[in-house]
């Protein structure tokens, strides 16, 4: 019912092409996240799905019907924006019900849907308050509730957590995940935060410069990236990249990649370096080591201590090494 298909979608602003031949299939009930750095085209792609922008070429299908010619109100979508977009003079109840009222729903249907959404999002104590009387997290829940009451075929989220502080981001992220489980609706969600993508998505679409670099489940992208961009973007702390000449690698290998948690430090190891800085995080320790004029992050479980300036050796299992060619494409050794 809430499936989405993009066929050869491209978008240009004048002579500048910002999306290049995007193809994507989203199944009913999937939680799909578009992730990538600022300017990669993810928000433009979301706006094309919503009908807020027209594709230069290609087709958008929602629930099996082509919607290129339809305005947002006819596409069966509901959108949650980064800025909440609440009416400051209206109560929470009226903010949530306004869209239904404008659509001509009966008072009984409106009351039922608002009550159901308010209970789901724990907004019942705040229904008669105005947005200025709410915290940032509560306002975002109102914006989500306004989308929920419409019972759309497709939910679109445009960086909904970027205006929240760190603690609220975690809490609201959990609320969105629980909402998806309860509703079973299809969600397309845009973020530049790969932690949000990893923790929320059934499927991640990684974009760079208007191109889809890779599509897959979070751990599939983490464990089996297709190229240097995906390998470096997915994972926190990020993957380390070093010149392949530091190891005895085949000539076609230009760069090796190592996840921070795959490296151990000691007096013996395959590569030498110098400790530059430590981050004690309690449950684990990040050690930054200068290797071949690059800074390598080593993530160690538990509380460890190394003297800044100490000479250390980096060791890792052969199977932990990721290999990339001169164009940054993954080389999978057989």
N, C-alpha and C positions, 0 to 999 in steps of 0.2 A: 504493500500500500504506500510506503514512503520511500520506494527505491529511487535512485538518481543515476542517470547516465549522461556523461559528457562525451560528445563525439567531435573530435578534431576542432576543439574550441580555441580560437585565436582572438587576440585583442590588440589593436593598435590605437595609439593616440597620435594622430598625424602620421609622421614617418617613423615614430618610435613604436616598435612592437614589444608589448609587455607580457604577452602570453603566447606561447608557441605550440599549437597543435596538441592541446590537452585532451587525453582520453582517460576516462575513469568510469568504473561501474561500482555503485554502492548498493548493497542489498538492503532490503527492508529490515529495520531494527538495528542496523550497524551504527557504531559510533566512530566516525571518521574524522581525523584531524589533519588539516593543512598546516604544515610547519615549515619554517624557513626564515632567513634573516629579513630585516626591513628592506622593502623594495623588490622582493622576489616575485610578487604578483599574487600572493595568497588572498589578500583582501579584495583585490580586483576580481579574482575568480569567484569569490563568495558573492560579490555584488552582481555578477552576471547570473549566477544561479538564482539570486533573489529577484532579478528583474530591475535592479537599480542601475545597471549598466547593460548596454547591448553588446553582444559578441560581434566582432568584425566578421567572423566566419565560424561555422560549426553549429551544432545543435545541443540544446539542453532538454532532457526528458525527465519529468517527475512523475512517478507512479505510472510509467509507460506511455505518457502523452507528451508530445512536443510542446514546449511552453515558450519558445522564442518570442512569439507575438503577444504573449499575455502580460498584463501589468502585475506587479507584486501581489495585489489583493486577490488575483484570480489563480495564483500558482499553488495554493494550499500550503504556504510556508508561514512560519513565524520567526522573527529575527530578534535576537538579544544583542544590543549594542554595547560597546565599550563604555559609553558615557551615560548609561542608564536611560536617558531620554524620558524621564518622568515629568508629569505636569506638576509644578510646585504648589499650585493652588488647589489641587485635588487630593482627597484622602487616598490612602492605599486601596481601599475598596473601589473607589471611582476610577483610579488609575488602571486597576486590573480589569474593570468592567467596560471601560470606554469603547474599546474596539468592538466588543460584542454588541453594545448599544448601537454603534454606528452601522453595524452589519444587519441590524433589524431583529436581533434575537429577542425573545420574550423575556419579561422580567423574571419569570420563574426559572428559565434556563440560565439566565445570567447569574441569579442568586445561587443556584446549585453549583455551577462551575466555579464561581469565585470561592464559595465555601470549601469545595473540594481541593482547589489549588492552595488556598490559605492553610488548610490543615496539613497538606503534603509538605509545604515549605515552612511550616511553623510560624505563620504570619498572623494567626488569629488574634493575638493580643494587640496588633498594630493596625488593624483594619480602618480605624477612624483617625489615625495619625496622618500628617502630611509628610512628604519626603524630608523636609528640613529637620523633622523630629526623629529621624532614623539614622542608624550608623551606615557606613558604606556597604557593609555586607548585607544589611537588611534591605537597602535600596536595590542592590543587585538581585536579591531574592524577589522583590516586587517586580522588577523587570522580567525575571524568568517566569514569575506567576502570570504576568500579562500575556506572555507567549503561550503558557500551558493552557489557559482558559480557552484559547482559540481552537484547541484540539487539531493542530495542523498535521499534514502528512509528513512534513519535514521541518525540523528545527535548525536554524542557522545561528551560530554564536560567533560574534566578531570580537575576539580578544576580550572576553567578559571579565577577566580577573586582573587586567593590567593596572587598574586604578586602586586596587586594594593593597594593604600592607601584607607583609609576609605571612603572618599568622592567619589573617582572613583569607588569603589566597588558598592556604591549605584546607581550611574549613569549608570554603565555598566549593573547592574542587571535589571534596568528598560528597558534598550535597548534590552537585551535578551528577556525579557517578551514581549515587543512590537514586536520583530522579530518573536517570536513564534506565536503571534496572526496574523501577516500578512502572514506568510508562511503556517501556519496550519500543519507544519511538526511534526513528532515524534522526541522527544528529550529525551535522557538519559543523566543525568547530575550527576556528582560525586562531593560531597563537604563534609567537616567535619563541616561546619557552618550551624547550624540548623536554623538560621535566613534566610539564602539564601533558604534553603529547604522550610520553612514555606511560604515565600513570592513568590516563583516562581512555585512550583509544583502543578500539578493536583493530583498527587499521590506520596507518600513518601514511600521508602523502608528503614526501619531502620535495620542496621546490627550491630552485635557485635560478635567478635571472629569467623567470618566466617559463622554465622547463621543469618537467617532472624528472627528478633524479632517481627516485626509487619509491615503490609502494610496497608495504608489507606490514605484518604485525610488529608491535614494538620490539620484542626480543629477536625477531627475525632480522630487523634492521640493525640491532645492536650486535648480534653475533655474526651476521653475514652481509655486511655492507657491500654495495657494488663498486664504490669509488671512494676516493679520499674525502670528498665533501660530506657524504653521508656518514662515513666513519668518524669524521671529526665533529660533526654536528650532533650526532646522537650519542649520548653518554655524558655523565658529569661526575668527576672531572673528565675533560675531553681526552680522546686518544692522543698519544704522543707520536710524532713522526720524526724519523731520523734518516740520514743518508744511508742507503743500502750498503755502501762501501765499508761501513763499520762491521759488517758481518760478511761471511763467505757466501754471498748470494749469487744466483745466476745473473748474467749480464743484462737481461731484459728487466730486472727488478731495479727501479730507481729509488724507491722509498719504502721503508719498513714502518709499520705501525704497531704500537704496543699499548694495550689498555693499562691505566695506572695500577689497577689491582692485580695485574698479571706479573708485576715486577717485584722482586725481592732485593734487599740491600745487604751487603756484607763485605767481608774482606776479599772474597773471591766471586767471580762472575764474568760474564762475557764482554761487558763494556764498562770502561772506567768513567768516573765523573767526580764533581765536587759539590758538596752540599751547599745550597744557596740560602734556603729559608725553610722553616717548618711551620705548619699549621696544626695545632693541637685541638682536635674537635671532640675530644672525650672518648667516643666509641671507636674512633680511628684517627690516624695521623696522616696528613699530606706532607710529604717531603719533596722539596723542589731541588733538582740536581742539574747542574750545568754539564751538558754532554755535547761535545763537538759544536760549541757556540750556540747551543739551543737549550731551552729550559724544559726538563723532563719532570713530569709529575708522577710521584710514586705514592700509591695509597696503601697504607699498612693498617691492618686490623689491630685495634687496641692502642695503648699509649706507649709510644716509642720516642727515644730521644737520640738525636745526632748533633754533633757540634757543627755549627756553621763553619765552612771552610775545610771540613774533613774530606779526605779522599775516600771514595767508596767504589764498590763494583756493583753493577746492575746484572742480575741474573733473571732468567725467564725460561720457560719450557719452549722448545722449538715450535710446538703447535700453537703457541700464543702469538706468533709473529704473523702480522698481516702484510701482504706484499702488493705494491702498486707499481705500474709502469710509468714512463715519462709523461703520459697524459693524465695520470691520476686514476686510471682504471684498475680495478682489482685483478690481480693475478692469483688464480686458485691453483695451488700445486696439487698434482694428482699422485 
